[in-house]
Amino acid sequence: MASFTAFMKAALPWIGMGLFLAIFCVRSAGQKKRGEPADNYGTMGMSLGMCFGTAIGTAIGSNTGIGIVLGMLIGLAVGSSIPKENS
């Protein structure tokens, strides 16, 4: 079991970055089809998620890299689901 957790600690940041790139590419391809880009809080969510992920990863243990990646993914998902209203 120790080798599995060691593998997951090493592989999870790479898996997370792969998921992030896949989400980013699919979103940008969908915006090109619609014509005008939809404004949302994706970048702000990623920034806040990265900060909170770093804090939580450091508080739980020395899993700062995993915390950054997971925080960024969760922040992107939450921020992308909130549309900006044009004022």
N, C-alpha and C positions, 0 to 999 in steps of 0.2 A: 504494500500500500504506500510505503514511503517513496518508492520510485515513481508511482503514478502521480502523487502530489508534486514531486519535483518536476516531472514532465509538464504538468499543468501550469505550474508557476513559470516555466520557461516558455511554453507555447501559447498561453492565453493572451499576452500582449500582441503577438503576431496574428492570432486568430481575430482579435478585436480590431486591429488595423485593417485586416482584409475585409471584415464586415463593414467598417467605416467607409472604405474605398468603394465597395459595392453599392452601398446606400447613396453615396455622393454621386457616383456615375449614373445610377438609375434616376435620381432626382434631376440631374442636369439634362439627361436625355428627354425626360418627360416635359421639362420646361421648354426645350427647343421645339417640341411638337406643338405645344399650345400657342406659341408665338410670343406671348409676353410672360416674363418671369413672375411667379407668384412671390410676394414678399412674405417672409416669415421670420421668426426669431431663432433660426437654426444656429447661426454663428454665436449669438449671445448665449444660447443654451449650451453650446460646446464649451465656451469659455468658462461659464459658471460651473458646468459639470466637471471640467478639468480641475478647477480649484477645489471643489468639494471632494472629488475623487482622490486628490492628493492628500487632503486633510484626513479623510476616512482611511485611506491606505496606510498612512503613517500612524494613525491612532490604533489600528488593529494590529499592526506588525510592521515589518519593513517591506511591505508590498506596495511601494509607491508607484511602480510601473503599471501594475495591474489596476490600481486605483485610478490612475490617470486615464487609462484606456477605457475602462468601464464607465467612468464618469463622463468622458467625452461622448461615448455612444449613447448613454442615457440622456445626456443633455441635448444631443442632436435630435433624438427621437421626440423628446418633450418640446423642444423649441420649434421643430418643424411642424408640429401639430397645432401651433398657435399662429393664426394668420395675422399679419399686420393690417390695420385699417388705415386707409388713405384719408388723411384729414385735410 
